Amino acid sequence: MKVIIHGASGRMGNAVYTALCKENDVTGIAFVDKFMPDYPLGLPQKVTETALELTLLKEDYDVLVDFSNHVTTLPVTNFAIDKKIPTVICTTGQTEDELTLIKQASKKTAIFYSGNMSVGVAVLGNAVKNAVLAMKDAEIEIIETHHDKKLDAPSGTALMLADFVKEARPEMTVLTGRNGFMKKQKDEIGISSIRYGSIVGIHEVIISTDTETLSFKHQAHTRAVFADGAVAAVKYLFNKSAGLYDMKMLLSGK
């Protein structure tokens, strides 16, 4: 299996490369990044070629992993459609138009999209959904904390967790950046974003009634957890038919 890493020079791109090198069935890796560094001593292990853009690649590959930026959604989905290559999209912060591009591309090829690539977060989401189903009148708040270099807020993971809540209570709406004079509404999911230091990612979901409170928390210790999830998605998506896939489907084996 040969894999393209789009956004290869970033921190997550490097983590995915390290994880892919541990896989015996990965025989070739392409590095693609507009900030691609030079390699004076030759290409790293398993790397077959590098390119500044996807369209400059000369070889054929089996799966594309995108860990770049959501603004590249159009060229990524165009490449996926043109090459009919299964694509794992790990970026977050997409606009509604960009999410539409992802859905359209999934009609032509296999697309894996998730707001978070951690298996633990997917498990957390299911636990949150079950708790919300059981505590029907509970108030719900989500607190997400990341390093000070993160660009999007709220995080894709926080929005994904909110979607788990809305699966149980479709009437719920999301409020981000609460400020001013306003009372919390009954069907409001409040999301608070905190940024400082070098924190990889902490997400907490608080589910509270007048008589009790549940708190679900996930903390990523290193970026390797997301890289491992991305590699699991690569292996899952390999040879899949066209469609839109996510972490819940990966965990269920569907």
N, C-alpha and C positions, 0 to 999 in steps of 0.2 A: 504494500500500500504506500502510495506517495502522497504527501500532504503539503499544501501551501499554508504558510503562516503570513497573513496580511496584518501589518502592524508589528513586524518582527523585531524592530529595534527598541520597542517599548518594554517596560518592566513585565507586563503580562506576556508579551510575545516571547521574551527570553524564558519565562517560566514554562510556557507551552513547549518551547523547543527542548528544554531540559527534560520535560516529561515524555515527549515523543521519542527522544533518544533511548529511553529505557524500554521501548516497545520493540520486540524482535520482528514483528510483522511490518514495521515502518521501514521501508527501504530507501526512501528519498524524501528530502524536505526542501522546499523553496522558500527563501526569505524575500518578502516583498515589503518595502517601506520607502516612503519618499525621503526619509532621513537615513537611508541605508549606509552604514559605515564601510570603510575599506577593510579588506582582510589581507594584509601584506604577506602573511605566512600561509595563505591558502584558505579555502573554505572550511568552516567547522565540520565536525563529524556529521555524516549523512546528508549534508547540504549539497544539492546538485546544481543549483543556480540561484542567483540573486537578481532582483529587478526593482526599479523605483516605482513601477506601476504594474498591475496585474496583466494588462494587455501586452507587456513586453516579454512575458514568459514564453520560452520556446518549447519546453517539454509539456507533456500531458500529465495531469495529476488526478488523483482519485477523490480527494476531499479538500475543501478550502476552510480554514479557520480564520475568522475575522476578529481581531482584537485591536482594531485601530481607533476609529472615532465614528460616531453616528453620521457625520456629514458625508462619509464615503458610502452611504447606503446605496445610492444610485449606481455608481460604478461597480460595487460589489454584486448587487443583484443582477445588473446587466451581464457581468462576466459569468455569474452562475447560470443564467438562462442561456447565454451563448454557448457555453461549454458543457451545459447539462451536468454540472458538477455539484454534488451534494455539498452544502455549505452550512457551517456552524457559525452563527452570528452571536458574538459574545459582548458586543458593544451595547451601551444603554443610552438613554436620553433621546431616543428617536422622537421626531415630530409625528403628528398623525399622518402626514403625507409619506414619511419614511416607513412607517408601519404598514401603510397601504402597499408600498413597493415590495416589502417583505412578503406580504400575503399574496400579491400577484406573482412573485417569483416562485412561490411554493406550488403554484399550479403547473409549473414547467419542470421543476426539479425538487429534490428533497432539501428542505430548509429546517434547520434546528435553531430555535430562538428561545432564549430564556433571560429573564432579568438578572439571574444569578446562576453561576455554573456549579455551585456547591451542592452536593448531595444532601448535606445536613440542613441547608436552607429549605430544600424541597420537603424534607421530613418535618421541619418546623412548620411549613405552610399547611401541611395536612393536619398537624396537631392543632393549629390555630383554627382551622375550619371546623374541626370536630368540637372544639371548645365553644365556638360561637354558636354552633347548632344547639348545643346543650344549654347555653346561657343566653337565651333569646333576647333579653332586655338589657344586656350588658353594654356599657360604654367601652369604646375601643380607641386606644392611642398607640401610635407606632413611633419609636425613637430610633433614628439611625445616625451612627457616628462614623466618620471617615477621616482620612488624612487631609491635610490642608491643600493638597494639589488636585483633589477631585473636582471635576468641572461641573457635573450635573447634580442638581438637588431638586426634589428628593431623589434618592438613589433608585435605580431600577429595581433593586431588591425590595425596598420599602413599598414601591408601587405593586410589585408582584405579591407581596404579603397582603396588601390591601385587596388585591383581586381574589385571594383565597377567602378573605372575610366576606367579600361580595358574592362569592359562590354560595355561601350560607345565608346571607342577608342581602339580596339584590337591591334593596331600597337604599342601602348605605351609599353615601357620597364622601369623597375625599376632600379634606381641607388642608392645605399646606401653608406654612408661614403664618400661623395665627398671630394677629396683632390688633391693637386698637381696643374698642369697647364692644365686645360681643360675647354672648353666652353660648356655651357649647350646645349644639343641637343634638337631639336624641339619635338621629341616624347619621351622625358625622364621624368619619374616621380622621382623627387629627394626626398629621405626620410632622414631626419635628426633626430638623437636620442640624447636626453638630459637626464642625470641622476644626481639627487641630492636630498638630504633630504628625506622626507617621502611622497612625492606626490603619490597619488593613480593612477592617470592617466589623462593626458591631450593630446588631439589629435586635430590638426588644419590642415585643407586642404585649400591651397591657390590656387585659379584659376584666372589667370591674362592674360589679353590681353594688347595691346598697349594703350588702352583707358580706361580700367576699371579693377577693381579687386574685386573678391568675396572671403570672408574668412568664412569657416565653422569650428566651434569649439565645441568640447565636453569635458566637465570636469567631472570626477567622484569624488564626494565628500567623499564617504566612500566605502569600499569593499562590503557593503550590496547591492549595485546596481548590482554587478555581481552575488552575492548569490541569489538575487531575480530572476534574469534571469535564473540561473541554476535550480531553483525550478520550474519556468515556463516551462523549457525544460523537466524536469522530468515528470510533469503532462501531457505535450503534447506527450511525447514519450511512456507513459504507454499504453500497449496493441497495439502499432503500429507494423505493419508488417515489415519485413526486408527492409532496404533501408538506404540511406544516407540523413539525414535531417539537416537543418540549421536554423538560426534565421529568415531569410527572409521567409522561409516556415512557421515557427511558427507564425509570424506576419500576414501572409496571411490566416492562418487557414487551409492550405492544408495538 
